[in-house]
Amino acid sequence: MENELKTNAKRLTQEAQYQLRKSIVRLLKKGIAPDEVAKMPDVSRSHVYATKKTYDEKGIEGIKPGKRGRRKGDQRILTPEQEWEIKMIIVLLPQINHA
């Protein structure tokens, strides 16, 4: 029941996530305990601790928004030539079947 009240940071925009992280860091710098910080912006304790750890290790750059999603070409199985051959089959096969 208590979990339902927590903000799901994953569903926020990147800008909103960044603002939330900055708020967490500001509150921690004021000397407020992490458990209390988690109650204020209504996020989980683990999010507060993860933000604190990232900020301590990488500074403000660590909490800034990054790129999302899989990187272009990441975990590809086919070579560009194989992809081209498959694309040609997909394009030409319907034309051959209708002829």
N, CA, C and O atoms as CSV, one atom per row, in Angstrom:
chain,resi,resn,atom,element,x,y,z
A,1,MET,N,N,0.825,-1.187,0.000
A,1,MET,CA,C,0.000,0.000,0.000
A,1,MET,C,C,0.872,1.254,0.000
A,1,MET,O,O,0.600,2.210,-0.727
A,2,GLU,N,N,1.916,1.241,0.818
A,2,GLU,CA,C,2.792,2.402,0.911
A,2,GLU,C,C,3.527,2.649,-0.401
A,2,GLU,O,O,3.811,3.796,-0.746
A,3,ASN,N,N,3.838,1.574,-1.139
A,3,ASN,CA,C,4.538,1.694,-2.410
A,3,ASN,C,C,3.722,2.453,-3.445
A,3,ASN,O,O,4.294,3.110,-4.315
A,4,GLU,N,N,2.400,2.377,-3.369
A,4,GLU,CA,C,1.537,3.023,-4.342
A,4,GLU,C,C,1.679,4.538,-4.302
A,4,GLU,O,O,1.411,5.206,-5.301
A,5,LEU,N,N,2.085,5.081,-3.190
A,5,LEU,CA,C,2.206,6.520,-3.054
A,5,LEU,C,C,3.511,7.059,-3.628
A,5,LEU,O,O,3.619,8.258,-3.887
A,6,LYS,N,N,4.487,6.210,-3.827
A,6,LYS,CA,C,5.792,6.647,-4.285
A,6,LYS,C,C,5.746,7.049,-5.756
A,6,LYS,O,O,5.027,6.453,-6.558
A,7,THR,N,N,6.532,8.076,-6.089
A,7,THR,CA,C,6.650,8.530,-7.461
A,7,THR,C,C,7.499,7.530,-8.232
A,7,THR,O,O,8.581,7.153,-7.781
A,8,ASN,N,N,7.019,7.103,-9.382
A,8,ASN,CA,C,7.800,6.202,-10.217
A,8,ASN,C,C,8.686,7.065,-11.108
A,8,ASN,O,O,8.243,7.559,-12.145
A,9,ALA,N,N,9.927,7.242,-10.703
A,9,ALA,CA,C,10.852,8.138,-11.403
A,9,ALA,C,C,11.112,7.687,-12.830
A,9,ALA,O,O,11.433,8.511,-13.687
A,10,LYS,N,N,10.980,6.397,-13.100
A,10,LYS,CA,C,11.212,5.895,-14.455
A,10,LYS,C,C,10.203,6.457,-15.449
A,10,LYS,O,O,10.497,6.572,-16.638
A,11,ARG,N,N,9.032,6.801,-14.971
A,11,ARG,CA,C,7.976,7.290,-15.867
A,11,ARG,C,C,8.015,8.803,-16.075
A,11,ARG,O,O,7.240,9.344,-16.864
A,12,LEU,N,N,8.908,9.477,-15.375
A,12,LEU,CA,C,9.031,10.925,-15.527
A,12,LEU,C,C,9.853,11.259,-16.763
A,12,LEU,O,O,10.619,10.429,-17.252
A,13,THR,N,N,9.690,12.473,-17.263
A,13,THR,CA,C,10.538,12.922,-18.358
A,13,THR,C,C,11.964,13.055,-17.848
A,13,THR,O,O,12.198,13.107,-16.641
A,14,GLN,N,N,12.908,13.108,-18.765
A,14,GLN,CA,C,14.299,13.223,-18.343
A,14,GLN,C,C,14.535,14.519,-17.569
A,14,GLN,O,O,15.299,14.540,-16.605
A,15,GLU,N,N,13.880,15.595,-17.991
A,15,GLU,CA,C,14.043,16.875,-17.292
A,15,GLU,C,C,13.471,16.790,-15.877
A,15,GLU,O,O,14.068,17.299,-14.929
A,16,ALA,N,N,12.307,16.141,-15.742
A,16,ALA,CA,C,11.695,15.987,-14.414
A,16,ALA,C,C,12.569,15.100,-13.516
A,16,ALA,O,O,12.701,15.360,-12.321
A,17,GLN,N,N,13.159,14.058,-14.098
A,17,GLN,CA,C,14.066,13.205,-13.328
A,17,GLN,C,C,15.264,14.000,-12.831
A,17,GLN,O,O,15.690,13.852,-11.686
A,18,TYR,N,N,15.797,14.839,-13.696
A,18,TYR,CA,C,16.963,15.648,-13.331
A,18,TYR,C,C,16.604,16.623,-12.211
A,18,TYR,O,O,17.375,16.792,-11.266
A,19,GLN,N,N,15.444,17.262,-12.308
A,19,GLN,CA,C,15.009,18.188,-11.270
A,19,GLN,C,C,14.819,17.462,-9.934
A,19,GLN,O,O,15.174,17.983,-8.877
A,20,LEU,N,N,14.259,16.262,-9.999
A,20,LEU,CA,C,14.050,15.462,-8.798
A,20,LEU,C,C,15.395,15.102,-8.163
A,20,LEU,O,O,15.559,15.195,-6.947
A,21,ARG,N,N,16.353,14.691,-8.995
A,21,ARG,CA,C,17.684,14.348,-8.471
A,21,ARG,C,C,18.354,15.557,-7.834
A,21,ARG,O,O,18.971,15.446,-6.775
A,22,LYS,N,N,18.229,16.729,-8.491
A,22,LYS,CA,C,18.820,17.943,-7.910
A,22,LYS,C,C,18.174,18.279,-6.576
A,22,LYS,O,O,18.858,18.710,-5.648
A,23,SER,N,N,16.864,18.088,-6.471
A,23,SER,CA,C,16.173,18.344,-5.200
A,23,SER,C,C,16.685,17.409,-4.110
A,23,SER,O,O,16.905,17.825,-2.973
A,24,ILE,N,N,16.869,16.152,-4.467
A,24,ILE,CA,C,17.378,15.171,-3.505
A,24,ILE,C,C,18.757,15.594,-3.021
A,24,ILE,O,O,19.023,15.574,-1.820
A,25,VAL,N,N,19.638,15.976,-3.941
A,25,VAL,CA,C,20.999,16.386,-3.569
A,25,VAL,C,C,20.960,17.634,-2.679
A,25,VAL,O,O,21.686,17.719,-1.688
A,26,ARG,N,N,20.106,18.603,-3.041
A,26,ARG,CA,C,19.997,19.833,-2.227
A,26,ARG,C,C,19.573,19.520,-0.802
A,26,ARG,O,O,20.144,20.047,0.153
A,27,LEU,N,N,18.576,18.667,-0.662
A,27,LEU,CA,C,18.088,18.316,0.671
A,27,LEU,C,C,19.161,17.578,1.480
A,27,LEU,O,O,19.317,17.812,2.678
A,28,LEU,N,N,19.890,16.690,0.813
A,28,LEU,CA,C,20.953,15.965,1.511
A,28,LEU,C,C,22.064,16.913,1.952
A,28,LEU,O,O,22.619,16.762,3.040
A,29,LYS,N,N,22.389,17.900,1.095
A,29,LYS,CA,C,23.432,18.867,1.450
A,29,LYS,C,C,23.024,19.740,2.636
A,29,LYS,O,O,23.880,20.240,3.367
A,30,LYS,N,N,21.714,19.924,2.824
A,30,LYS,CA,C,21.230,20.699,3.975
A,30,LYS,C,C,21.336,19.911,5.266
A,30,LYS,O,O,21.077,20.442,6.347
A,31,GLY,N,N,21.720,18.635,5.157
A,31,GLY,CA,C,21.908,17.823,6.347
A,31,GLY,C,C,20.701,16.982,6.723
A,31,GLY,O,O,20.663,16.393,7.803
A,32,ILE,N,N,19.730,16.925,5.851
A,32,ILE,CA,C,18.535,16.128,6.126
A,32,ILE,C,C,18.872,14.655,5.882
A,32,ILE,O,O,19.539,14.328,4.901
A,33,ALA,N,N,18.424,13.786,6.749
A,33,ALA,CA,C,18.698,12.351,6.657
A,33,ALA,C,C,18.051,11.770,5.387
A,33,ALA,O,O,16.965,12.195,4.994
A,34,PRO,N,N,18.719,10.801,4.752
A,34,PRO,CA,C,18.171,10.202,3.529
A,34,PRO,C,C,16.759,9.639,3.691
A,34,PRO,O,O,15.956,9.719,2.761
A,35,ASP,N,N,16.448,9.076,4.849
A,35,ASP,CA,C,15.092,8.551,5.063
A,35,ASP,C,C,14.057,9.668,5.050
A,35,ASP,O,O,12.944,9.486,4.555
A,36,GLU,N,N,14.424,10.815,5.593
A,36,GLU,CA,C,13.526,11.971,5.585
A,36,GLU,C,C,13.399,12.553,4.177
A,36,GLU,O,O,12.320,12.980,3.766
A,37,VAL,N,N,14.507,12.563,3.450
A,37,VAL,CA,C,14.491,13.071,2.072
A,37,VAL,C,C,13.556,12.220,1.216
A,37,VAL,O,O,12.842,12.739,0.358
A,38,ALA,N,N,13.566,10.913,1.456
A,38,ALA,CA,C,12.714,10.015,0.676
A,38,ALA,C,C,11.232,10.338,0.880
A,38,ALA,O,O,10.421,10.127,-0.022
A,39,LYS,N,N,10.885,10.837,2.039
A,39,LYS,CA,C,9.487,11.176,2.317
A,39,LYS,C,C,9.080,12.498,1.670
A,39,LYS,O,O,7.934,12.661,1.251
A,40,MET,N,N,10.015,13.437,1.591
A,40,MET,CA,C,9.674,14.772,1.088
A,40,MET,C,C,9.275,14.787,-0.385
A,40,MET,O,O,8.152,15.191,-0.689
A,41,PRO,N,N,10.138,14.367,-1.317
A,41,PRO,CA,C,9.691,14.380,-2.707
A,41,PRO,C,C,8.908,13.115,-3.075
A,41,PRO,O,O,8.558,12.909,-4.237
A,42,ASP,N,N,8.637,12.270,-2.070
A,42,ASP,CA,C,7.837,11.066,-2.265
A,42,ASP,C,C,8.496,10.084,-3.229
A,42,ASP,O,O,7.862,9.612,-4.173
A,43,VAL,N,N,9.773,9.778,-2.988
A,43,VAL,CA,C,10.483,8.766,-3.768
A,43,VAL,C,C,10.977,7.682,-2.813
A,43,VAL,O,O,10.941,7.851,-1.594
A,44,SER,N,N,11.430,6.591,-3.369
A,44,SER,CA,C,11.885,5.485,-2.529
A,44,SER,C,C,13.242,5.790,-1.913
A,44,SER,O,O,14.004,6.616,-2.415
A,45,ARG,N,N,13.520,5.111,-0.827
A,45,ARG,CA,C,14.813,5.265,-0.158
A,45,ARG,C,C,15.934,4.843,-1.102
A,45,ARG,O,O,16.987,5.478,-1.150
A,46,SER,N,N,15.701,3.773,-1.849
A,46,SER,CA,C,16.752,3.286,-2.755
A,46,SER,C,C,17.080,4.325,-3.823
A,46,SER,O,O,18.233,4.446,-4.238
A,47,HIS,N,N,16.071,5.077,-4.271
A,47,HIS,CA,C,16.321,6.136,-5.259
A,47,HIS,C,C,17.172,7.249,-4.643
A,47,HIS,O,O,18.071,7.782,-5.293
A,48,VAL,N,N,16.887,7.590,-3.412
A,48,VAL,CA,C,17.665,8.625,-2.713
A,48,VAL,C,C,19.117,8.164,-2.564
A,48,VAL,O,O,20.044,8.917,-2.864
A,49,TYR,N,N,19.309,6.935,-2.106
A,49,TYR,CA,C,20.663,6.431,-1.907
A,49,TYR,C,C,21.412,6.288,-3.235
A,49,TYR,O,O,22.608,6.570,-3.302
A,50,ALA,N,N,20.725,5.856,-4.278
A,50,ALA,CA,C,21.373,5.725,-5.590
A,50,ALA,C,C,21.779,7.091,-6.132
A,50,ALA,O,O,22.865,7.243,-6.693
A,51,THR,N,N,20.909,8.083,-5.966
A,51,THR,CA,C,21.226,9.441,-6.419
A,51,THR,C,C,22.402,9.991,-5.634
A,51,THR,O,O,23.302,10.605,-6.207
A,52,LYS,N,N,22.401,9.774,-4.329
A,52,LYS,CA,C,23.495,10.246,-3.471
A,52,LYS,C,C,24.814,9.602,-3.884
A,52,LYS,O,O,25.833,10.284,-3.989
A,53,LYS,N,N,24.797,8.300,-4.115
A,53,LYS,CA,C,26.010,7.584,-4.500
A,53,LYS,C,C,26.539,8.098,-5.838
A,53,LYS,O,O,27.737,8.344,-5.983
A,54,THR,N,N,25.651,8.260,-6.809
A,54,THR,CA,C,26.065,8.749,-8.122
A,54,THR,C,C,26.625,10.155,-8.025
A,54,THR,O,O,27.640,10.467,-8.647
A,55,TYR,N,N,25.968,11.006,-7.249
A,55,TYR,CA,C,26.446,12.388,-7.078
A,55,TYR,C,C,27.807,12.414,-6.387
A,55,TYR,O,O,28.686,13.187,-6.769
A,56,ASP,N,N,27.979,11.575,-5.376
A,56,ASP,CA,C,29.259,11.528,-4.658
A,56,ASP,C,C,30.395,11.061,-5.567
A,56,ASP,O,O,31.524,11.539,-5.455
A,57,GLU,N,N,30.088,10.124,-6.468
A,57,GLU,CA,C,31.123,9.573,-7.335
A,57,GLU,C,C,31.419,10.449,-8.550
A,57,GLU,O,O,32.579,10.617,-8.927
A,58,LYS,N,N,30.362,11.014,-9.168
A,58,LYS,CA,C,30.540,11.701,-10.451
A,58,LYS,C,C,30.177,13.175,-10.432
A,58,LYS,O,O,30.375,13.874,-11.426
A,59,GLY,N,N,29.652,13.652,-9.324
A,59,GLY,CA,C,29.263,15.055,-9.239
A,59,GLY,C,C,27.984,15.334,-10.016
A,59,GLY,O,O,27.193,14.426,-10.271
A,60,ILE,N,N,27.786,16.594,-10.391
A,60,ILE,CA,C,26.549,17.009,-11.059
A,60,ILE,C,C,26.393,16.320,-12.418
A,60,ILE,O,O,25.273,16.069,-12.862
A,61,GLU,N,N,27.508,16.018,-13.071
A,61,GLU,CA,C,27.446,15.329,-14.372
A,61,GLU,C,C,26.807,13.945,-14.241
A,61,GLU,O,O,26.164,13.461,-15.173
A,62,GLY,N,N,26.985,13.325,-13.101
A,62,GLY,CA,C,26.448,11.984,-12.891
A,62,GLY,C,C,24.936,11.936,-12.794
A,62,GLY,O,O,24.329,10.909,-13.099
A,63,ILE,N,N,24.313,13.039,-12.372
A,63,ILE,CA,C,22.852,13.016,-12.219
A,63,ILE,C,C,22.138,13.681,-13.388
A,63,ILE,O,O,20.908,13.723,-13.426
A,64,LYS,N,N,22.908,14.204,-14.345
A,64,LYS,CA,C,22.285,14.813,-15.527
A,64,LYS,C,C,21.670,13.737,-16.409
A,64,LYS,O,O,22.117,12.590,-16.396
A,65,PRO,N,N,20.637,14.105,-17.184
A,65,PRO,CA,C,20.001,13.121,-18.074
A,65,PRO,C,C,20.986,12.616,-19.119
A,65,PRO,O,O,21.822,13.364,-19.625
A,66,GLY,N,N,20.868,11.352,-19.424
A,66,GLY,CA,C,21.716,10.740,-20.445
A,66,GLY,C,C,20.872,10.249,-21.604
A,66,GLY,O,O,19.659,10.456,-21.639
A,67,LYS,N,N,21.521,9.604,-22.540
A,67,LYS,CA,C,20.799,9.052,-23.677
A,67,LYS,C,C,20.035,7.825,-23.221
A,67,LYS,O,O,20.490,7.076,-22.357
A,68,ARG,N,N,18.867,7.632,-23.814
A,68,ARG,CA,C,18.044,6.475,-23.484
A,68,ARG,C,C,18.029,5.490,-24.648
A,68,ARG,O,O,18.279,5.851,-25.798
A,69,GLY,N,N,17.733,4.260,-24.322
A,69,GLY,CA,C,17.549,3.251,-25.356
A,69,GLY,C,C,18.839,2.583,-25.787
A,69,GLY,O,O,19.934,2.954,-25.362
A,70,ARG,N,N,18.680,1.605,-26.628
A,70,ARG,CA,C,19.820,0.851,-27.126
A,70,ARG,C,C,20.589,1.703,-28.128
A,70,ARG,O,O,19.989,2.406,-28.941
A,71,ARG,N,N,21.886,1.642,-28.069
A,71,ARG,CA,C,22.720,2.414,-28.980
A,71,ARG,C,C,22.685,1.806,-30.377
A,71,ARG,O,O,22.540,0.593,-30.532
A,72,LYS,N,N,22.818,2.650,-31.384
A,72,LYS,CA,C,22.766,2.197,-32.764
A,72,LYS,C,C,23.864,1.166,-33.009
A,72,LYS,O,O,25.036,1.409,-32.720
A,73,GLY,N,N,23.472,0.023,-33.539
A,73,GLY,CA,C,24.425,-1.031,-33.847
A,73,GLY,C,C,24.763,-1.937,-32.685
A,73,GLY,O,O,25.529,-2.887,-32.848
A,74,ASP,N,N,24.215,-1.668,-31.527
A,74,ASP,CA,C,24.519,-2.450,-30.342
A,74,ASP,C,C,23.855,-3.823,-30.436
A,74,ASP,O,O,22.664,-3.918,-30.732
A,75,GLN,N,N,24.608,-4.867,-30.188
A,75,GLN,CA,C,24.121,-6.246,-30.166
A,75,GLN,C,C,23.535,-6.688,-31.499
A,75,GLN,O,O,22.546,-7.420,-31.535
A,76,ARG,N,N,24.137,-6.250,-32.585
A,76,ARG,CA,C,23.686,-6.680,-33.902
A,76,ARG,C,C,24.231,-8.068,-34.189
A,76,ARG,O,O,25.344,-8.412,-33.791
A,77,ILE,N,N,23.431,-8.852,-34.882
A,77,ILE,CA,C,23.838,-10.202,-35.227
A,77,ILE,C,C,24.251,-10.265,-36.698
A,77,ILE,O,O,25.224,-10.934,-37.046
A,78,LEU,N,N,23.519,-9.578,-37.545
A,78,LEU,CA,C,23.774,-9.616,-38.982
A,78,LEU,C,C,24.765,-8.539,-39.400
A,78,LEU,O,O,24.853,-7.473,-38.791
A,79,THR,N,N,25.503,-8.851,-40.452
A,79,THR,CA,C,26.387,-7.843,-41.038
A,79,THR,C,C,25.535,-6.916,-41.894
A,79,THR,O,O,24.418,-7.287,-42.256
A,80,PRO,N,N,26.019,-5.726,-42.231
A,80,PRO,CA,C,25.248,-4.842,-43.116
A,80,PRO,C,C,24.888,-5.501,-44.451
A,80,PRO,O,O,23.813,-5.248,-44.996
A,81,GLU,N,N,25.777,-6.338,-44.976
A,81,GLU,CA,C,25.498,-7.036,-46.247
A,81,GLU,C,C,24.343,-8.013,-46.078
A,81,GLU,O,O,23.477,-8.109,-46.947
A,82,GLN,N,N,24.326,-8.738,-44.966
A,82,GLN,CA,C,23.240,-9.684,-44.706
A,82,GLN,C,C,21.912,-8.948,-44.538
A,82,GLN,O,O,20.878,-9.412,-45.019
A,83,GLU,N,N,21.938,-7.813,-43.864
A,83,GLU,CA,C,20.719,-7.019,-43.706
A,83,GLU,C,C,20.197,-6.561,-45.065
A,83,GLU,O,O,18.994,-6.601,-45.321
A,84,TRP,N,N,21.115,-6.124,-45.938
A,84,TRP,CA,C,20.715,-5.654,-47.260
A,84,TRP,C,C,20.080,-6.783,-48.060
A,84,TRP,O,O,19.074,-6.574,-48.740
A,85,GLU,N,N,20.663,-7.985,-47.984
A,85,GLU,CA,C,20.108,-9.146,-48.697
A,85,GLU,C,C,18.696,-9.464,-48.204
A,85,GLU,O,O,17.809,-9.750,-49.009
A,86,ILE,N,N,18.487,-9.416,-46.909
A,86,ILE,CA,C,17.169,-9.697,-46.344
A,86,ILE,C,C,16.173,-8.631,-46.773
A,86,ILE,O,O,15.028,-8.949,-47.097
A,87,LYS,N,N,16.593,-7.375,-46.780
A,87,LYS,CA,C,15.705,-6.298,-47.241
A,87,LYS,C,C,15.306,-6.510,-48.694
A,87,LYS,O,O,14.151,-6.285,-49.054
A,88,MET,N,N,16.241,-6.939,-49.533
A,88,MET,CA,C,15.946,-7.186,-50.950
A,88,MET,C,C,14.948,-8.332,-51.092
A,88,MET,O,O,14.041,-8.265,-51.922
A,89,ILE,N,N,15.110,-9.373,-50.294
A,89,ILE,CA,C,14.180,-10.504,-50.334
A,89,ILE,C,C,12.781,-10.042,-49.945
A,89,ILE,O,O,11.797,-10.421,-50.580
A,90,ILE,N,N,12.695,-9.225,-48.904
A,90,ILE,CA,C,11.395,-8.739,-48.439
A,90,ILE,C,C,10.738,-7.867,-49.504
A,90,ILE,O,O,9.525,-7.945,-49.700
A,91,VAL,N,N,11.510,-7.050,-50.185
A,91,VAL,CA,C,10.962,-6.157,-51.202
A,91,VAL,C,C,10.604,-6.918,-52.479
A,91,VAL,O,O,9.556,-6.673,-53.076
A,92,LEU,N,N,11.469,-7.834,-52.893
A,92,LEU,CA,C,11.270,-8.514,-54.168
A,92,LEU,C,C,10.330,-9.703,-54.096
A,92,LEU,O,O,9.664,-10.000,-55.088
A,93,LEU,N,N,10.245,-10.393,-52.979
A,93,LEU,CA,C,9.421,-11.586,-52.863
A,93,LEU,C,C,7.953,-11.330,-53.159
A,93,LEU,O,O,7.353,-12.102,-53.907
A,94,PRO,N,N,7.339,-10.272,-52.603
A,94,PRO,CA,C,5.924,-10.013,-52.938
A,94,PRO,C,C,5.731,-9.720,-54.419
A,94,PRO,O,O,4.687,-10.062,-54.974
A,95,GLN,N,N,6.703,-9.101,-55.072
A,95,GLN,CA,C,6.591,-8.801,-56.498
A,95,GLN,C,C,6.649,-10.078,-57.326
A,95,GLN,O,O,5.944,-10.204,-58.328
A,96,ILE,N,N,7.495,-11.035,-56.908
A,96,ILE,CA,C,7.621,-12.294,-57.628
A,96,ILE,C,C,6.355,-13.127,-57.456
A,96,ILE,O,O,5.908,-13.762,-58.412
A,97,ASN,N,N,5.776,-13.140,-56.276
A,97,ASN,CA,C,4.563,-13.932,-56.020
A,97,ASN,C,C,3.366,-13.412,-56.797
A,97,ASN,O,O,2.492,-14.195,-57.167
A,98,HIS,N,N,3.302,-12.099,-57.058
A,98,HIS,CA,C,2.167,-11.518,-57.787
A,98,HIS,C,C,2.357,-11.600,-59.292
A,98,HIS,O,O,1.413,-11.322,-60.032
A,99,ALA,N,N,3.525,-11.965,-59.771
A,99,ALA,CA,C,3.787,-11.992,-61.209
A,99,ALA,C,C,3.256,-13.249,-61.859
A,99,ALA,O,O,3.397,-13.425,-63.070
